[in-house]
């Protein structure tokens, strides 16, 4: 099974998984095809694939392959 590094930890992925699939799984929240939360709330997530930020509009079309590095950053309220 292919494996990625997600926020520094090894993470197995299914064949033909998309970045959208990975983000939804990682944040444990269903997302629509355009990357917005299915519940209509705010997301506050940014994603970099191999050190390049991927716009939310491209998450569904970005296929993951073995050995890639993904950073998923979630905005936090407060200071």
N, C-alpha and C positions, 0 to 999 in steps of 0.2 A: 504494500500500500504506500502511495506517495506521502511524503512528510514535508511540512513547512516549519519554519521557525516563526512563531506568532508571539510577539512581545517577548522574545528571548527564550521561549519554551518550544520544544518539539510538539508538533500537532499533526496527526494524520489527517489526510483529506481523501475524499472519494474521487474516483476518476471523473473528469469533466466538471469538477466543482467550480463555481464562480466566486469571485470576491464577495458578491452579495450574499451567497450562501454562508461563507465564512463569517462575515460580519454579523448576520442574523444569529448564527449559532453562538458566536463569542459573546454577544451582548444579551443573548437569551430573549430575543424580542423579534416577532415576525415583521418583515419588511415587505413593502410592495416592490414591483419590478423596477420602479424608478429610485429605490433606496430610501423612501420615506417610511416612517413607522405605520404599520397597518392600523394602529389604534388612533391615528391622527395627531398624536403628540409630537413633541420636538425630539430630535435625535442627538445632536451635539457630539457627533463622531467624525473624526478625520482618519483617513487610511493612507499609509504609504506602502508601496510594493517595491521591494528592492531599492529603497531610498528615494522613490519618486511618488509624490502625492498623486492619488488617483481620484478624480472628481466623482462624486456620487452618481452622476449620470452614466458613468462607465462601469460601475461595479457589476452590473448584471452581465455585461459583455466581456469582462476580464476573466479569462480562464486561468486557474492556478495550476502550476506544474511543480513537480518534485524539486526540493532544494531552495525554493524562493524564501525570502524573508519579508514578513508582513508586520507592520506596526499599526496597531489600532489604538487611537488616542481618544479618550472620552473627556469632554468638558465637565468640569466640576464647579459648582456654585460655591461662593464664599471667598475668603481671602486670607 
